[in-house]
Amino acid sequence: MSRILLLFMLLAPTSIRADTLTIPVGQQGPANTPLPARGETQRAVLERFGLADEEHAPVGQPPITRWDYRDFSVYFESGRVIDSVIHHRPRHLPVRSEESQ
């Protein structure tokens, strides 16, 4: 019985000081942002969106290539789009307190 009481006393204070973590899921950008469709060729993406800001070398097996544009990234396998992802843009900048400056 005393072990249960001791365990409760040790764990209770940690739950009182818990922080809340907020993750901005679904806030990456406007839903109407045009993105390359799955299955499009690299050539079609190049013609539609122009040169990428940055092209990353293939990684892994099978090789996956990533092209980064200003608002999104495109992932290719064997020269075809496997996914397009909108970059997260914070809605506002965090306010710095006087103490942290």
C-alpha positions, 0 to 999 in steps of 0.5 A, a space after each residue: 500500500 505504501 508503494 502505491 502512495 509513494 508512486 502517486 506522490 511522485 507522479 502527481 506533481 509532473 501532471 500538474 506542470 504539463 505543457 500543451 503542445 500545439 502542432 499546426 496540422 493542415 495549416 501548410 497553405 491554401 488548399 487551392 495551391 496548384 501542385 503536380 499530380 501523382 504520376 506526372 513526369 519530371 518533364 511535365 512538372 518542369 514545363 508547368 512549374 518551371 525550374 525548381 529553386 533547388 534540386 536534390 540528388 537521388 537518395 535511397 533505393 529506389 532512388 527518390 529525387 526532390 525538387 523544392 519550389 518556393 511554396 512546395 516540394 515534389 518527390 520523384 521516383 523513376 522520373 514520375 511524381 510520387 508526392 507533392 507537399 506544400 511547405 508550412 508557413 507560420 501564420 504569425 511570428 512568435 513575439 519575443 519578450 523583453 527578457 529574451 532579447 
